[in-house]
Amino acid sequence: MKLTSKLFISGLIITACFTAIFLKPESTSAVPPKINLVPSDYTTEITWEKAQKLDKPIVINFYVDWCHFCKEFAPVLDKLRQQYSSKYSFVFINCEDPKNKFLVKKFNIEAYPHLYLVDKKKNKKIYINNSKYQDFPLLKQELDKFLK
């Protein structure tokens, strides 16, 4: 092989290595993103107890990870949470977690998902009908109406 061909191939190899090492896509995690998300993957890190102490109404979602409708609704609710986090506290309750047994019983949860809006200052609690769970504008309308 000619010297110029060897230099050219060496240059390509060095360029490929440099690109692979220094020009990686930016990532905040060493773990690749999960593909099949379940509702438990969407966390607010706010417990029911903590939410009750805050000075905002509460959006409470009751779910189970195996439920198909819960899986579909979780990203919709997460998008709402991002838009309404200054107005509402969002709480996600896994109904199969034994520590949530009291809340599941208190709200009489028998199907999943179940979404409630709660305002303890006004002693107000409403259930959002599941027909609205995939209609983002209708959900926003319900949240806005509840604040009035």
N, CA and C of each residue as an Amber inpcrd file, in Angstrom:
protein
   444
   0.8410000  -1.1730000   0.0000000   0.0000000   0.0000000   0.0000000
   0.8890000   1.2400000   0.0000000   0.4920000   2.2180000  -0.7110000
   1.2740000   3.4440000  -0.7950000   1.1830000   4.2110000   0.5190000
   2.1820000   5.0260000   0.7560000   2.2590000   5.8350000   1.9690000
   1.0730000   6.7980000   2.0700000   0.6550000   7.3860000   0.9500000
  -0.4720000   8.3280000   1.0000000  -1.7730000   7.6270000   1.3740000
  -1.9580000   6.4020000   0.9180000  -3.1590000   5.6460000   1.2810000
  -3.1670000   5.3190000   2.7640000  -1.9910000   4.9450000   3.2700000
  -1.8860000   4.6360000   4.7020000  -2.1610000   5.8800000   5.5410000
  -1.6220000   7.0300000   5.1290000  -1.8540000   8.2780000   5.8530000
  -3.3360000   8.6750000   5.8070000  -3.9530000   8.4750000   4.6470000
  -5.3670000   8.8060000   4.4980000  -6.2320000   7.9420000   5.4180000
  -5.9850000   6.6320000   5.4280000  -6.7360000   5.7080000   6.2860000
  -6.4830000   6.0250000   7.7520000  -5.2510000   6.3200000   8.1110000
  -4.9250000   6.6900000   9.4980000  -5.6720000   7.9570000   9.8980000
  -5.7360000   8.9180000   8.9810000  -6.4580000  10.1680000   9.2510000
  -7.9390000   9.9160000   9.4770000  -8.5390000   9.0240000   8.6780000
  -9.9510000   8.6840000   8.8540000 -10.1980000   8.0200000  10.2100000
  -9.3110000   7.1220000  10.5840000  -9.4510000   6.4300000  11.8730000
  -9.3420000   7.4230000  13.0190000  -8.3750000   8.3210000  12.9600000
  -8.1970000   9.3320000  14.0170000  -9.4250000  10.2430000  14.0860000
  -9.9460000  10.6480000  12.9440000 -11.1380000  11.5040000  12.9090000
 -12.3480000  10.7840000  13.5120000 -12.5230000   9.5180000  13.1680000
 -13.6450000   8.7470000  13.7110000 -13.5280000   8.5990000  15.2250000
 -12.3190000   8.3230000  15.7130000 -12.1050000   8.2000000  17.1650000
 -12.3700000   9.5180000  17.8640000 -11.8670000  10.6180000  17.3060000
 -12.0730000  11.9390000  17.8930000 -13.5710000  12.2450000  17.9750000
 -14.2750000  11.9760000  16.8960000 -15.7180000  12.2360000  16.8610000
 -16.4500000  11.3990000  17.9060000 -16.0850000  10.1330000  18.0010000
 -16.7540000   9.2420000  18.9550000 -16.4860000   9.6460000  20.3900000
 -15.2960000  10.1410000  20.6720000 -14.9230000  10.4780000  22.0490000
 -15.4200000  11.8640000  22.4560000 -15.2190000  12.8480000  21.6100000
 -15.4510000  14.2330000  22.0090000 -16.7630000  14.8390000  21.5340000
 -17.3900000  14.2690000  20.5810000 -18.6180000  14.8640000  20.0600000
 -19.8310000  13.9780000  20.3170000 -19.9040000  13.4090000  21.5090000
 -21.0540000  12.5960000  21.8980000 -22.2660000  13.4960000  22.0610000
 -23.4620000  12.9810000  21.7890000 -24.6500000  13.7840000  22.0950000
 -24.7270000  14.0170000  23.6010000 -25.1830000  15.2150000  23.9650000
 -25.2500000  15.5320000  25.3820000 -26.3160000  14.6960000  26.0640000
 -25.9820000  14.2130000  27.2300000 -26.9080000  13.3980000  28.0090000
 -26.7100000  13.7180000  29.4710000 -27.8060000  13.7270000  30.2020000
 -27.7100000  13.9900000  31.6320000 -27.6770000  12.7040000  32.4220000
 -27.7350000  11.5850000  31.7330000 -27.7840000  10.3080000  32.4180000
 -26.8690000   9.3050000  31.7290000 -26.2430000   8.4680000  32.5320000
 -25.4060000   7.4120000  31.9740000 -26.2590000   6.2410000  31.5040000
 -27.5050000   6.2160000  31.9220000 -28.4170000   5.1340000  31.5740000
 -29.2740000   5.5880000  30.3950000 -29.3790000   4.7760000  29.3500000
 -30.2240000   5.1860000  28.2240000 -31.6750000   5.3440000  28.6600000
 -32.4250000   6.2200000  27.9870000 -33.8260000   6.4230000  28.3900000
 -34.6340000   5.1450000  28.2440000 -35.5690000   4.9890000  29.1460000
 -36.4430000   3.8240000  29.1360000 -37.4560000   3.9700000  28.0050000
 -37.7260000   2.8940000  27.3160000 -38.6230000   2.9550000  26.1600000
 -40.0820000   2.7760000  26.5690000 -40.3860000   1.7450000  27.3070000
 -41.7690000   1.4640000  27.7040000 -42.0230000   1.9910000  29.1080000
 -42.3400000   3.2750000  29.1880000 -42.5600000   3.8970000  30.4870000
 -43.8670000   3.4250000  31.1100000 -43.8460000   3.3190000  32.4320000
 -45.0430000   3.0250000  33.2060000 -45.3380000   4.2460000  34.0630000
 -46.5340000   4.3680000  34.6000000 -46.8640000   5.5580000  35.3910000
 -45.8900000   5.8500000  36.5380000 -45.3210000   4.8280000  37.1460000
 -44.3750000   5.0590000  38.2460000 -43.1070000   5.7770000  37.7960000
 -42.8310000   5.7610000  36.4840000 -41.6590000   6.4630000  35.9660000
 -41.8610000   7.9760000  35.9540000 -43.1060000   8.4040000  36.0370000
 -43.4240000   9.8310000  36.0890000 -43.6280000  10.1880000  37.5510000
 -42.6580000  10.8370000  38.1230000 -42.7710000  11.1340000  39.5490000
 -42.7970000  12.6340000  39.7880000 -43.5420000  13.0190000  40.7840000
 -43.5690000  14.4230000  41.1830000 -42.7580000  14.6340000  42.4490000
 -42.4510000  13.5360000  43.1190000 -41.7290000  13.5610000  44.3940000
 -42.4730000  14.3560000  45.4650000 -43.7780000  14.4970000  45.2710000
 -44.6150000  15.1480000  46.2810000 -45.5940000  14.0990000  46.7980000
 -45.5650000  13.8730000  48.0780000 -46.4930000  12.9240000  48.6800000
 -47.8230000  13.6220000  48.9600000 -48.8390000  12.8360000  49.2100000
 -50.1470000  13.3730000  49.5840000 -50.0310000  14.2360000  50.8380000
 -49.2800000  13.7460000  51.8000000 -49.1110000  14.4740000  53.0610000
 -48.4490000  15.8350000  52.8240000 -47.4160000  15.8470000  52.0070000
 -46.7210000  17.1050000  51.7190000 -47.6170000  18.0550000  50.9240000
 -48.3460000  17.5190000  49.9500000 -49.2230000  18.3460000  49.1220000
 -50.3010000  19.0270000  49.9560000 -50.7990000  18.3430000  50.9750000
 -51.8330000  18.9340000  51.8260000 -51.3100000  20.1210000  52.6280000
 -50.0250000  20.1570000  52.8730000 -49.4340000  21.2540000  53.6390000
 -49.1230000  22.4690000  52.7690000 -49.0800000  22.2670000  51.4590000
 -48.7930000  23.3780000  50.5440000 -50.0530000  24.1990000  50.3260000
 -49.8740000  25.4070000  49.8670000 -50.9940000  26.3300000  49.7170000
 -51.5400000  26.3300000  48.2760000 -51.7280000  25.1340000  47.7200000
 -52.2450000  25.0130000  46.3560000 -53.2540000  23.8700000  46.3080000
 -54.1850000  23.9380000  45.3680000 -55.0520000  22.7770000  45.1450000
 -54.1970000  21.5940000  44.6740000 -54.7620000  20.4010000  44.7420000
 -54.0130000  19.1850000  44.4400000 -54.6790000  18.4370000  43.2890000
 -53.8590000  17.9970000  42.3520000 -54.2860000  17.0540000  41.3120000
 -53.7590000  15.7100000  41.7700000 -54.6600000  14.7730000  42.0010000
 -54.2350000  13.4580000  42.4970000 -54.6390000  12.3840000  41.4880000
 -53.6440000  11.6570000  41.0310000 -53.8470000  10.5960000  40.0460000
 -53.6400000   9.2430000  40.7120000 -54.6570000   8.4070000  40.6650000
 -54.5710000   7.0360000  41.1850000 -54.3310000   6.1080000  39.9960000
 -53.3010000   5.2820000  40.0720000 -52.9310000   4.4310000  38.9480000
 -52.3600000   3.0980000  39.4290000 -52.1850000   2.2020000  38.4800000
 -51.4000000   0.9730000  38.6650000 -50.5260000   0.8380000  37.4150000
 -49.3500000   0.2890000  37.5730000 -48.4020000   0.2260000  36.4570000
 -48.8110000  -0.7220000  35.3330000 -49.5970000  -1.7230000  35.6110000
 -49.9650000  -2.6930000  34.5820000 -51.1390000  -2.2260000  33.7230000
 -51.7970000  -1.1690000  34.1170000 -53.0080000  -0.6830000  33.4260000
 -52.6470000   0.0490000  32.1250000 -53.2160000  -0.4210000  31.0410000
 -52.9650000   0.1780000  29.7210000 -53.3880000   1.6560000  29.6930000
 -54.5520000   1.9640000  30.2230000 -55.0430000   3.3490000  30.2090000
 -54.1840000   4.2530000  31.0880000 -53.6820000   3.7140000  32.1930000
 -52.7880000   4.4810000  33.0620000 -51.4950000   4.8270000  32.3290000
 -50.9920000   3.8640000  31.5610000 -49.7660000   4.0870000  30.7850000
 -49.9710000   5.1700000  29.7260000 -51.1360000   5.1780000  29.1030000
 -51.4280000   6.1940000  28.0890000 -51.6460000   7.5740000  28.7030000
 -52.2390000   7.6030000  29.8800000 -52.5800000   8.8740000  30.5210000
 -51.3790000   9.5350000  31.2020000 -50.4180000   8.7640000  31.6550000
 -49.2860000   9.3100000  32.4110000 -48.5390000  10.4290000  31.6700000
 -48.1970000  10.2760000  30.3840000 -47.5070000  11.3850000  29.7140000
 -48.3850000  12.6240000  29.5420000 -49.6790000  12.4190000  29.3770000
 -50.6080000  13.5480000  29.2600000 -50.6300000  14.3170000  30.5860000
 -50.7310000  13.5830000  31.6660000 -50.7530000  14.2100000  32.9850000
 -49.4090000  14.8820000  33.2960000 -48.3280000  14.2800000  32.8580000
 -47.0130000  14.8760000  33.0740000 -46.8930000  16.2090000  32.3290000
 -47.4470000  16.2770000  31.1450000 -47.4520000  17.5300000  30.3830000
 -48.2810000  18.5940000  31.1070000 -49.4260000  18.1930000  31.6600000
 -50.2400000  19.1180000  32.4640000 -49.4670000  19.6000000  33.6790000
 -48.7760000  18.6630000  34.3240000 -47.9840000  19.0040000  35.5140000
 -46.9480000  20.0710000  35.1780000 -46.3140000  19.9410000  34.0370000
 -45.3040000  20.9240000  33.6350000 -45.9220000  22.3000000  33.4220000
 -47.1330000  22.3420000  32.9050000 -47.7880000  23.6250000  32.6330000
 -48.4560000  24.2380000  33.8600000 -48.8850000  23.3970000  34.8110000
 -49.6650000  23.8930000  35.9500000 -48.9510000  23.7420000  37.2970000
 -47.6870000  23.4970000  37.2920000 -46.9860000  23.2500000  38.5630000
 -46.9880000  24.4640000  39.4900000 -47.1670000  25.6480000  38.9470000
 -47.2140000  26.8350000  39.8150000 -48.5980000  27.0080000  40.4560000
 -49.6160000  26.3630000  39.8950000 -50.9820000  26.5290000  40.3940000
 -51.4840000  25.3240000  41.1850000 -50.9310000  24.1360000  40.8980000
 -51.3800000  22.8930000  41.5240000 -50.1980000  22.0940000  42.0480000
 -50.4570000  21.3080000  43.0660000 -49.5310000  20.2450000  43.4800000
 -50.0180000  18.9710000  42.8170000 -49.1330000  18.2500000  42.1940000
 -49.4870000  17.0030000  41.5190000 -48.9810000  15.8270000  42.3330000
 -49.8900000  14.9010000  42.6150000 -49.5580000  13.7170000  43.3990000
 -49.9760000  12.4890000  42.6070000 -49.0470000  11.5540000  42.4430000
 -49.3300000  10.2990000  41.7520000 -49.3440000   9.1910000  42.7890000
 -50.4500000   8.4750000  42.8730000 -50.6260000   7.4350000  43.8880000
 -50.7030000   6.0590000  43.2240000 -49.7200000   5.2280000  43.5100000
 -49.7260000   3.8500000  43.0160000 -50.6480000   3.0500000  43.9330000
 -51.7490000   2.5920000  43.3990000 -52.7750000   1.9120000  44.2030000
 -52.3310000   0.5480000  44.7160000 -51.2880000  -0.0150000  44.1430000
 -50.8020000  -1.3160000  44.6000000 -49.7450000  -1.2000000  45.6950000
 -49.3260000   0.0030000  45.9810000 -48.3570000   0.2120000  47.0550000
 -49.1070000   0.1800000  48.3870000 -48.7300000  -0.7440000  49.2910000
 -49.4530000  -0.8720000  50.5690000 -49.5220000   0.4220000  51.3830000
 -48.5510000   1.2880000  51.2390000 -48.5790000   2.5370000  52.0210000
 -49.6790000   3.4910000  51.5420000 -50.2660000   3.2250000  50.3710000
 -51.3370000   4.0720000  49.8430000 -52.7270000   3.4900000  50.0660000
 -52.7940000   2.4050000  50.7980000 -54.0620000   1.7000000  51.0200000
 -55.1410000   2.6280000  51.6070000 -54.7450000   3.4620000  52.5710000
 -55.6950000   4.3710000  53.2080000 -56.2990000   5.3470000  52.1910000
 -55.4570000   5.9430000  51.3390000 -55.9560000   6.8970000  50.3450000
 -56.8560000   6.2260000  49.3070000 -56.4700000   5.0480000  48.8860000
 -57.2740000   4.3080000  47.9100000 -58.6650000   4.0500000  48.4850000
 -58.7080000   3.7050000  49.7470000 -59.9950000   3.4590000  50.4060000
 -60.7650000   4.7730000  50.6140000 -60.0470000   5.8090000  51.0400000
 -60.6800000   7.1070000  51.3010000 -61.3470000   7.6740000  50.0440000
 -60.7030000   7.5120000  48.8970000 -61.2520000   8.0270000  47.6450000
 -62.1000000   6.9870000  46.9100000 -62.2590000   5.8030000  47.5110000
 -63.0940000   4.7350000  46.9570000 -62.6810000   4.3700000  45.5220000
 -61.3890000   4.1090000  45.3450000 -60.8420000   3.8010000  44.0230000
 -61.0670000   2.3250000  43.7080000 -61.7740000   2.0760000  42.6150000
 -62.0500000   0.7060000  42.1890000 -61.6540000   0.4520000  40.7390000
 -61.2500000   1.5140000  40.0290000 -60.8230000   1.3930000  38.6370000
 -59.6670000   2.3580000  38.4130000 -58.9560000   2.1430000  37.3200000
 -57.7550000   2.9450000  37.0670000 -57.7460000   3.4370000  35.6250000
 -57.1800000   4.6030000  35.3850000 -56.7660000   5.6120000  36.3430000
 -57.9720000   6.3760000  36.8900000 -57.7450000   7.0850000  37.9530000
 -58.7510000   7.9370000  38.5790000 -58.0850000   9.2720000  38.8750000
 -58.7230000  10.3520000  38.4780000 -58.1370000  11.6760000  38.6740000
 -59.0890000  12.5490000  39.4810000 -58.5610000  13.1300000  40.5470000
 -59.3320000  14.0450000  41.3900000 -58.6240000  15.3880000  41.4840000
 -59.4290000  16.4250000  41.6160000 -58.9330000  17.7570000  41.9580000
 -59.4430000  18.0390000  43.3620000 -58.5340000  18.4360000  44.2390000
 -58.8800000  18.6330000  45.6530000 -58.3720000  19.9980000  46.1000000
 -59.2510000  20.7420000  46.7570000 -58.8550000  22.0130000  47.3720000
 -59.3500000  21.9920000  48.8110000 -58.4400000  21.7770000  49.7370000
 -58.8390000  21.6460000  51.1390000 -59.2920000  22.9810000  51.7250000
 -58.7910000  24.1090000  51.2050000 -59.2080000  25.4200000  51.7100000
 -60.6900000  25.6760000  51.4210000 -61.1430000  25.2290000  50.2600000
 -62.5460000  25.4170000  49.8750000 -63.3900000  24.1830000  50.1850000
 -62.7570000  23.1840000  50.7880000 -63.4270000  21.9150000  51.0850000
 -64.1280000  21.3810000  49.8300000 -63.3530000  21.3290000  48.7490000
 -63.8880000  20.9870000  47.4370000 -63.0940000  19.8130000  46.8560000
 -63.8260000  18.8450000  46.2870000 -63.2020000  17.6830000  45.6610000
 -64.0600000  17.2710000  44.4790000 -63.4290000  17.1580000  43.2920000
 -64.1840000  16.6900000  42.1400000 -63.4090000  15.5790000  41.4300000
 -64.1750000  14.6770000  40.8420000 -63.6170000  13.6080000  40.0310000
 -63.6520000  14.0640000  38.5750000 -62.5470000  13.8740000  37.8730000
 -62.5100000  14.1900000  36.4420000 -62.8480000  12.9110000  35.6810000
 -63.8900000  12.9870000  34.8880000 -64.3480000  11.8310000  34.1320000
 -63.2680000  11.3470000  33.1680000 -63.1040000  10.0310000  33.0940000
 -62.0340000   9.4600000  32.2800000 -62.2070000   9.7010000  30.7800000
 -63.3590000  10.1500000  30.3380000 -63.5430000  10.4770000  28.9180000
 -62.6880000  11.6810000  28.5190000 -62.2100000  12.4440000  29.5010000
 -61.4070000  13.6380000  29.2280000 -59.9020000  13.3850000  29.3160000
 -59.4960000  12.1970000  29.6930000 -58.0820000  11.9290000  29.9660000
 -57.1710000  12.0750000  28.7470000 -57.6780000  11.8240000  27.5680000
 -56.8430000  11.9540000  26.3760000 -57.1240000  13.2400000  25.6050000
 -57.9880000  14.0820000  26.1520000 -58.3250000  15.3500000  25.5020000
 -57.6550000  16.4820000  26.2800000 -56.4530000  16.8390000  25.8620000
 -55.6500000  17.8100000  26.6020000 -56.3700000  19.1540000  26.8060000
 -56.9860000  19.7310000  25.7800000 -57.6970000  21.0020000  25.9940000
 -58.8240000  20.8880000  27.0270000 -59.5540000  19.7690000  27.0240000
 -60.6240000  19.5910000  28.0100000 -60.0690000  19.4690000  29.4300000
 -58.9560000  18.7750000  29.5780000 -58.3220000  18.6680000  30.8960000
 -57.8690000  20.0360000  31.3920000 -57.2570000  20.8030000  30.5120000
 -56.8360000  22.1620000  30.8850000 -58.0370000  22.9990000  31.3010000
 -59.1260000  22.8440000  30.5630000 -60.3510000  23.5820000  30.8820000
 -60.8560000  23.2110000  32.2800000 -60.8200000  21.9310000  32.6200000
 -61.2440000  21.4730000  33.9480000 -60.3530000  22.0660000  35.0440000
 -59.0480000  22.0640000  34.8210000 -58.1230000  22.6130000  35.8160000
 -58.3300000  24.1170000  35.9850000 -58.5310000  24.8140000  34.8970000
 -58.7710000  26.2630000  34.9600000 -60.0930000  26.5680000  35.6710000
 -61.1250000  25.7970000  35.3460000 -62.4420000  25.9910000  35.9670000
 -62.3890000  25.7460000  37.4710000 -61.6360000  24.7540000  37.8800000
 -61.5390000  24.4050000  39.3090000 -60.8820000  25.5230000  40.1260000
 -59.9950000  26.2670000  39.4910000 -59.2850000  27.3570000  40.1900000
 -60.1820000  28.5520000  40.4830000 -61.3050000  28.6710000  39.7720000
 -62.1850000  29.8420000  39.9500000 -63.0360000  29.7260000  41.1810000
